Amino acid sequence: MDSPFRIVRPPRPLEEPYPSRSRINEQVGAVWEWGMREDPATAIRLYHQLGEVASRVLGSTDRDTLNIRRAYTHFVGLDGDPRRAAQLLAGLIPVAAQELGPGDWVTLDMRLCHARFTGEGGEAPRAIALFTQVVADMTRALGAEAESTLTARSYLARFTGEAGDPLRAAALYAALVGDSTRILGPDCLESLVARAGHAVNRGLAGYRGEALGLYDQLIADFARVLGPDHAETRQTQVWRRYFRGAGG
């Protein structure tokens, strides 16, 4: 059965020549949901059009216009071009920092996305350096318990592992598991993903028996929360089979 929250049709571009700020932001939310659930390529096209409208109506450096540009580049990266997304964000970040301030959420999220797509574009060591600073700045500006700060910490742990330091990555994930579980709850996807990151990196660091013990409960929790056929559940099963085989 389809989810009751499934969007049946993609959002249509704004047709009013000078829509209000509220109408523009309403469209921003609709396009984001469509892109995340259905079709990133359509979101790219619609955000490009919406950015042109917002620039004309609100101004090219207005906060909402810059937020649309951020969303546009986010989907460019999700749709398979992380290097271009990182390049676009590198140009947007100085503008946002000057117009909105370095501690504004839009500026900080641009930096988070820039670091992410830098890593996904093949530059994990550089992503680690960027995320180390982003985590510090988000903690100072938004607080240690802000969801964006936790997200940045998760990416820092991920790219630390991808750069070849699974033991350090496991330690970062272990700290994140405790904080995410306390702040977001044990059944939140972010908490489950942090546990998965901790397990896989402990296994890759040579602690296969420990990883297998972690996966027994992790798979049960993924199946309970997301369902046995969810992609994340299946991925944890793949890793458990891998460590069983690697362990002889």
C-alpha positions as YAML, in Angstrom:
chain: A
units: angstrom
residues:
- id: 1
  name: MET
  ca: [0.00, 0.00, 0.00]
- id: 2
  name: ASP
  ca: [1.26, 3.46, -0.83]
- id: 3
  name: SER
  ca: [2.15, 5.74, 2.05]
- id: 4
  name: PRO
  ca: [-0.60, 8.28, 2.83]
- id: 5
  name: PHE
  ca: [2.11, 10.93, 2.60]
- id: 6
  name: ARG
  ca: [3.12, 10.01, -0.94]
- id: 7
  name: ILE
  ca: [2.89, 12.90, -3.37]
- id: 8
  name: VAL
  ca: [1.06, 11.74, -6.49]
- id: 9
  name: ARG
  ca: [2.07, 14.59, -8.82]
- id: 10
  name: PRO
  ca: [5.19, 16.74, -8.86]
- id: 11
  name: PRO
  ca: [4.78, 20.37, -7.83]
- id: 12
  name: ARG
  ca: [4.09, 22.78, -10.67]
- id: 13
  name: PRO
  ca: [6.25, 25.86, -11.20]
- id: 14
  name: LEU
  ca: [4.89, 29.10, -9.81]
- id: 15
  name: GLU
  ca: [2.89, 30.87, -12.50]
- id: 16
  name: GLU
  ca: [2.31, 34.20, -10.75]
- id: 17
  name: PRO
  ca: [4.70, 36.87, -12.04]
- id: 18
  name: TYR
  ca: [5.29, 38.26, -8.52]
- id: 19
  name: PRO
  ca: [4.29, 35.67, -5.92]
- id: 20
  name: SER
  ca: [4.47, 36.46, -2.22]
- id: 21
  name: ARG
  ca: [7.28, 35.25, 0.00]
- id: 22
  name: SER
  ca: [4.90, 32.78, 1.64]
- id: 23
  name: ARG
  ca: [3.91, 31.32, -1.74]
- id: 24
  name: ILE
  ca: [7.57, 30.96, -2.71]
- id: 25
  name: ASN
  ca: [8.40, 29.20, 0.55]
- id: 26
  name: GLU
  ca: [5.36, 26.97, 0.21]
- id: 27
  name: GLN
  ca: [6.74, 25.85, -3.14]
- id: 28
  name: VAL
  ca: [10.19, 25.36, -1.61]
- id: 29
  name: GLY
  ca: [8.75, 22.82, 0.84]
- id: 30
  name: ALA
  ca: [6.70, 21.00, -1.79]
- id: 31
  name: VAL
  ca: [9.65, 20.65, -4.15]
- id: 32
  name: TRP
  ca: [11.91, 19.43, -1.34]
- id: 33
  name: GLU
  ca: [9.45, 16.71, -0.36]
- id: 34
  name: TRP
  ca: [8.99, 15.63, -3.96]
- id: 35
  name: GLY
  ca: [12.73, 15.51, -4.57]
- id: 36
  name: MET
  ca: [13.49, 13.51, -1.43]
- id: 37
  name: ARG
  ca: [10.66, 11.03, -1.93]
- id: 38
  name: GLU
  ca: [10.38, 10.74, -5.69]
- id: 39
  name: ASP
  ca: [12.63, 12.46, -8.20]
- id: 40
  name: PRO
  ca: [15.76, 14.55, -7.51]
- id: 41
  name: ALA
  ca: [16.07, 15.49, -11.21]
- id: 42
  name: THR
  ca: [12.65, 17.15, -11.19]
- id: 43
  name: ALA
  ca: [13.59, 18.97, -7.97]
- id: 44
  name: ILE
  ca: [16.70, 20.37, -9.68]
- id: 45
  name: ARG
  ca: [14.64, 21.75, -12.55]
- id: 46
  name: LEU
  ca: [11.97, 23.23, -10.30]
- id: 47
  name: TYR
  ca: [14.46, 24.76, -7.86]
- id: 48
  name: HIS
  ca: [16.29, 26.37, -10.77]
- id: 49
  name: GLN
  ca: [13.03, 27.99, -11.89]
- id: 50
  name: LEU
  ca: [12.07, 28.89, -8.34]
- id: 51
  name: GLY
  ca: [15.48, 30.47, -7.75]
- id: 52
  name: GLU
  ca: [14.97, 32.73, -10.74]
- id: 53
  name: VAL
  ca: [11.56, 33.80, -9.43]
- id: 54
  name: ALA
  ca: [12.87, 34.40, -5.90]
- id: 55
  name: SER
  ca: [15.84, 36.37, -7.17]
- id: 56
  name: ARG
  ca: [13.51, 38.66, -9.14]
- id: 57
  name: VAL
  ca: [10.90, 39.07, -6.39]
- id: 58
  name: LEU
  ca: [12.99, 38.96, -3.20]
- id: 59
  name: GLY
  ca: [16.49, 39.80, -4.41]
- id: 60
  name: SER
  ca: [19.47, 37.64, -5.26]
- id: 61
  name: THR
  ca: [20.98, 37.82, -1.76]
- id: 62
  name: ASP
  ca: [17.75, 37.46, 0.22]
- id: 63
  name: ARG
  ca: [17.85, 34.69, 2.80]
- id: 64
  name: ASP
  ca: [15.04, 32.72, 1.15]
- id: 65
  name: THR
  ca: [16.65, 33.05, -2.28]
- id: 66
  name: LEU
  ca: [19.96, 31.77, -0.92]
- id: 67
  name: ASN
  ca: [18.12, 28.91, 0.78]
- id: 68
  name: ILE
  ca: [16.62, 27.93, -2.60]
- id: 69
  name: ARG
  ca: [20.10, 27.98, -4.13]
- id: 70
  name: ARG
  ca: [21.27, 25.74, -1.28]
- id: 71
  name: ALA
  ca: [18.42, 23.30, -1.94]
- id: 72
  name: TYR
  ca: [19.19, 23.32, -5.67]
- id: 73
  name: THR
  ca: [22.80, 22.34, -5.13]
- id: 74
  name: HIS
  ca: [21.75, 19.70, -2.59]
- id: 75
  name: PHE
  ca: [19.79, 17.88, -5.27]
- id: 76
  name: VAL
  ca: [22.54, 18.36, -7.85]
- id: 77
  name: GLY
  ca: [24.72, 16.35, -5.49]
- id: 78
  name: LEU
  ca: [22.05, 13.76, -4.73]
- id: 79
  name: ASP
  ca: [21.36, 13.26, -8.42]
- id: 80
  name: GLY
  ca: [24.87, 12.07, -9.08]
- id: 81
  name: ASP
  ca: [27.11, 15.11, -9.48]
- id: 82
  name: PRO
  ca: [28.69, 15.74, -6.06]
- id: 83
  name: ARG
  ca: [31.72, 17.54, -7.48]
- id: 84
  name: ARG
  ca: [29.57, 20.12, -9.25]
- id: 85
  name: ALA
  ca: [27.46, 20.52, -6.11]
- id: 86
  name: ALA
  ca: [30.59, 21.16, -4.04]
- id: 87
  name: GLN
  ca: [31.81, 23.69, -6.63]
- id: 88
  name: LEU
  ca: [28.49, 25.55, -6.60]
- id: 89
  name: LEU
  ca: [28.38, 25.62, -2.81]
- id: 90
  name: ALA
  ca: [31.94, 26.94, -2.62]
- id: 91
  name: GLY
  ca: [30.70, 29.98, -4.52]
- id: 92
  name: LEU
  ca: [27.54, 30.40, -2.43]
- id: 93
  name: ILE
  ca: [29.09, 30.12, 1.03]
- id: 94
  name: PRO
  ca: [30.99, 33.47, 1.00]
- id: 95
  name: VAL
  ca: [27.83, 35.27, -0.18]
- id: 96
  name: ALA
  ca: [25.71, 33.69, 2.56]
- id: 97
  name: ALA
  ca: [28.34, 34.39, 5.21]
- id: 98
  name: GLN
  ca: [28.47, 38.06, 4.23]
- id: 99
  name: GLU
  ca: [24.72, 38.59, 3.83]
- id: 100
  name: LEU
  ca: [23.36, 36.33, 6.59]
- id: 101
  name: GLY
  ca: [26.31, 35.89, 8.90]
- id: 102
  name: PRO
  ca: [28.59, 32.91, 9.51]
- id: 103
  name: GLY
  ca: [26.36, 31.56, 12.29]
- id: 104
  name: ASP
  ca: [23.13, 31.57, 10.27]
- id: 105
  name: TRP
  ca: [21.57, 28.14, 9.71]
- id: 106
  name: VAL
  ca: [21.55, 28.56, 5.93]
- id: 107
  name: THR
  ca: [25.25, 29.41, 5.87]
- id: 108
  name: LEU
  ca: [26.11, 26.51, 8.16]
- id: 109
  name: ASP
  ca: [24.02, 24.05, 6.19]
- id: 110
  name: MET
  ca: [25.69, 25.17, 2.98]
- id: 111
  name: ARG
  ca: [29.02, 24.36, 4.61]
- id: 112
  name: LEU
  ca: [27.71, 20.97, 5.77]
- id: 113
  name: CYS
  ca: [26.54, 20.14, 2.23]
- id: 114
  name: HIS
  ca: [29.81, 21.41, 0.76]
- id: 115
  name: ALA
  ca: [31.80, 19.15, 3.07]
- id: 116
  name: ARG
  ca: [29.53, 16.19, 2.33]
- id: 117
  name: PHE
  ca: [29.75, 16.51, -1.44]
- id: 118
  name: THR
  ca: [33.48, 17.14, -1.23]
- id: 119
  name: GLY
  ca: [33.78, 13.76, 0.42]
- id: 120
  name: GLU
  ca: [31.34, 12.06, -1.92]
- id: 121
  name: GLY
  ca: [33.27, 13.55, -4.82]
- id: 122
  name: GLY
  ca: [36.30, 11.52, -3.78]
- id: 123
  name: GLU
  ca: [38.11, 13.84, -1.36]
- id: 124
  name: ALA
  ca: [37.54, 12.18, 2.01]
- id: 125
  name: PRO
  ca: [40.59, 13.71, 3.78]
- id: 126
  name: ARG
  ca: [39.51, 17.22, 2.76]
- id: 127
  name: ALA
  ca: [35.95, 16.45, 3.87]
- id: 128
  name: ILE
  ca: [37.27, 15.45, 7.30]
- id: 129
  name: ALA
  ca: [39.02, 18.81, 7.68]
- id: 130
  name: LEU
  ca: [35.89, 20.67, 6.58]
- id: 131
  name: PHE
  ca: [33.60, 18.69, 8.89]
- id: 132
  name: THR
  ca: [35.92, 19.12, 11.86]
- id: 133
  name: GLN
  ca: [35.47, 22.88, 11.55]
- id: 134
  name: VAL
  ca: [31.76, 22.66, 10.69]
- id: 135
  name: VAL
  ca: [31.05, 20.56, 13.80]
- id: 136
  name: ALA
  ca: [32.87, 23.09, 15.99]
- id: 137
  name: ASP
  ca: [31.03, 26.05, 14.43]
- id: 138
  name: MET
  ca: [27.63, 24.35, 14.55]
- id: 139
  name: THR
  ca: [28.16, 23.42, 18.18]
- id: 140
  name: ARG
  ca: [28.94, 27.03, 18.99]
- id: 141
  name: ALA
  ca: [26.15, 28.60, 16.90]
- id: 142
  name: LEU
  ca: [23.34, 26.03, 17.10]
- id: 143
  name: GLY
  ca: [24.25, 23.97, 20.15]
- id: 144
  name: ALA
  ca: [25.64, 20.51, 20.69]
- id: 145
  name: GLU
  ca: [22.17, 18.96, 20.70]
- id: 146
  name: ALA
  ca: [20.94, 20.51, 17.43]
- id: 147
  name: GLU
  ca: [20.02, 17.90, 14.84]
- id: 148
  name: SER
  ca: [22.25, 19.62, 12.26]
- id: 149
  name: THR
  ca: [25.22, 19.30, 14.62]
- id: 150
  name: LEU
  ca: [24.52, 15.60, 15.08]
- id: 151
  name: THR
  ca: [24.27, 15.20, 11.30]
- id: 152
  name: ALA
  ca: [27.63, 16.89, 10.80]
- id: 153
  name: ARG
  ca: [29.18, 14.59, 13.41]
- id: 154
  name: SER
  ca: [27.77, 11.58, 11.56]
- id: 155
  name: TYR
  ca: [29.37, 12.67, 8.30]
- id: 156
  name: LEU
  ca: [32.67, 13.34, 10.08]
- id: 157
  name: ALA
  ca: [32.61, 9.76, 11.39]
- id: 158
  name: ARG
  ca: [31.64, 8.38, 7.98]
- id: 159
  name: PHE
  ca: [34.44, 10.06, 6.07]
- id: 160
  name: THR
  ca: [36.96, 9.25, 8.79]
- id: 161
  name: GLY
  ca: [36.19, 5.59, 8.10]
- id: 162
  name: GLU
  ca: [36.25, 6.06, 4.34]
- id: 163
  name: ALA
  ca: [39.65, 7.74, 4.63]
- id: 164
  name: GLY
  ca: [41.06, 4.56, 6.15]
- id: 165
  name: ASP
  ca: [40.80, 5.05, 9.92]
- id: 166
  name: PRO
  ca: [38.00, 2.70, 11.04]
- id: 167
  name: LEU
  ca: [39.12, 2.64, 14.68]
- id: 168
  name: ARG
  ca: [38.80, 6.43, 14.97]
- id: 169
  name: ALA
  ca: [35.54, 6.33, 13.02]
- id: 170
  name: ALA
  ca: [34.14, 3.72, 15.41]
- id: 171
  name: ALA
  ca: [35.03, 5.94, 18.38]
- id: 172
  name: LEU
  ca: [33.29, 8.92, 16.77]
- id: 173
  name: TYR
  ca: [30.22, 6.81, 16.03]
- id: 174
  name: ALA
  ca: [30.16, 5.40, 19.57]
- id: 175
  name: ALA
  ca: [29.99, 8.91, 21.03]
- id: 176
  name: LEU
  ca: [27.34, 9.85, 18.49]
- id: 177
  name: VAL
  ca: [25.21, 6.80, 19.33]
- id: 178
  name: GLY
  ca: [24.95, 7.89, 22.95]
- id: 179
  name: ASP
  ca: [24.05, 11.49, 22.13]
- id: 180
  name: SER
  ca: [21.68, 10.68, 19.27]
- id: 181
  name: THR
  ca: [19.83, 8.06, 21.31]
- id: 182
  name: ARG
  ca: [19.44, 10.47, 24.21]
- id: 183
  name: ILE
  ca: [18.38, 13.46, 22.09]
- id: 184
  name: LEU
  ca: [16.46, 11.91, 19.18]
- id: 185
  name: GLY
  ca: [15.43, 8.57, 20.65]
- id: 186
  name: PRO
  ca: [16.64, 5.00, 20.11]
- id: 187
  name: ASP
  ca: [14.29, 4.33, 17.19]
- id: 188
  name: CYS
  ca: [15.20, 7.45, 15.22]
- id: 189
  name: LEU
  ca: [16.82, 6.58, 11.87]
- id: 190
  name: GLU
  ca: [19.82, 8.76, 12.72]
- id: 191
  name: SER
  ca: [20.42, 6.75, 15.91]
- id: 192
  name: LEU
  ca: [20.13, 3.43, 14.07]
- id: 193
  name: VAL
  ca: [22.49, 4.59, 11.30]
- id: 194
  name: ALA
  ca: [25.02, 5.71, 13.91]
- id: 195
  name: ARG
  ca: [24.87, 2.25, 15.50]
- id: 196
  name: ALA
  ca: [25.39, 0.69, 12.07]
- id: 197
  name: GLY
  ca: [28.39, 2.95, 11.43]
- id: 198
  name: HIS
  ca: [29.86, 1.99, 14.80]
- id: 199
  name: ALA
  ca: [29.39, -1.74, 14.11]
- id: 200
  name: VAL
  ca: [30.86, -1.74, 10.61]
- id: 201
  name: ASN
  ca: [33.91, 0.28, 11.61]
- id: 202
  name: ARG
  ca: [34.60, -1.91, 14.66]
- id: 203
  name: GLY
  ca: [34.48, -4.88, 12.31]
- id: 204
  name: LEU
  ca: [36.73, -3.24, 9.75]
- id: 205
  name: ALA
  ca: [39.18, -2.34, 12.52]
- id: 206
  name: GLY
  ca: [39.57, -6.05, 13.26]
- id: 207
  name: TYR
  ca: [36.99, -6.58, 16.01]
- id: 208
  name: ARG
  ca: [34.79, -8.92, 13.99]
- id: 209
  name: GLY
  ca: [33.35, -10.85, 16.92]
- id: 210
  name: GLU
  ca: [32.27, -7.63, 18.59]
- id: 211
  name: ALA
  ca: [30.76, -6.38, 15.32]
- id: 212
  name: LEU
  ca: [28.75, -9.57, 14.91]
- id: 213
  name: GLY
  ca: [27.38, -9.19, 18.42]
- id: 214
  name: LEU
  ca: [26.34, -5.62, 17.64]
- id: 215
  name: TYR
  ca: [24.66, -6.68, 14.39]
- id: 216
  name: ASP
  ca: [22.42, -9.26, 16.06]
- id: 217
  name: GLN
  ca: [20.52, -6.58, 17.96]
- id: 218
  name: LEU
  ca: [20.94, -3.96, 15.24]
- id: 219
  name: ILE
  ca: [19.25, -6.07, 12.57]
- id: 220
  name: ALA
  ca: [16.36, -6.83, 14.91]
- id: 221
  name: ASP
  ca: [15.91, -3.12, 15.64]
- id: 222
  name: PHE
  ca: [16.14, -2.09, 11.97]
- id: 223
  name: ALA
  ca: [13.54, -4.73, 11.05]
- id: 224
  name: ARG
  ca: [11.24, -3.64, 13.89]
- id: 225
  name: VAL
  ca: [11.46, 0.08, 13.10]
- id: 226
  name: LEU
  ca: [11.82, 0.10, 9.28]
- id: 227
  name: GLY
  ca: [10.63, -3.35, 8.26]
- id: 228
  name: PRO
  ca: [12.57, -6.47, 7.20]
- id: 229
  name: ASP
  ca: [12.68, -5.45, 3.53]
- id: 230
  name: HIS
  ca: [13.92, -1.88, 4.00]
- id: 231
  name: ALA
  ca: [17.22, -1.07, 2.28]
- id: 232
  name: GLU
  ca: [18.92, -0.17, 5.58]
- id: 233
  name: THR
  ca: [17.81, -3.47, 7.13]
- id: 234
  name: ARG
  ca: [19.12, -5.42, 4.17]
- id: 235
  name: GLN
  ca: [22.44, -3.55, 4.29]
- id: 236
  name: THR
  ca: [23.00, -4.51, 7.93]
- id: 237
  name: GLN
  ca: [22.35, -8.13, 6.96]
- id: 238
  name: VAL
  ca: [24.93, -7.86, 4.18]
- id: 239
  name: TRP
  ca: [27.56, -6.59, 6.60]
- id: 240
  name: ARG
  ca: [26.79, -9.32, 9.16]
- id: 241
  name: ARG
  ca: [27.29, -11.97, 6.46]
- id: 242
  name: TYR
  ca: [30.53, -10.26, 5.44]
- id: 243
  name: PHE
  ca: [31.99, -10.33, 8.94]
- id: 244
  name: ARG
  ca: [30.91, -13.92, 9.45]
- id: 245
  name: GLY
  ca: [32.80, -14.88, 6.30]
- id: 246
  name: ALA
  ca: [35.77, -12.65, 7.15]
- id: 247
  name: GLY
  ca: [35.98, -14.29, 10.51]
- id: 248
  name: GLY
  ca: [36.53, -17.68, 8.90]
...
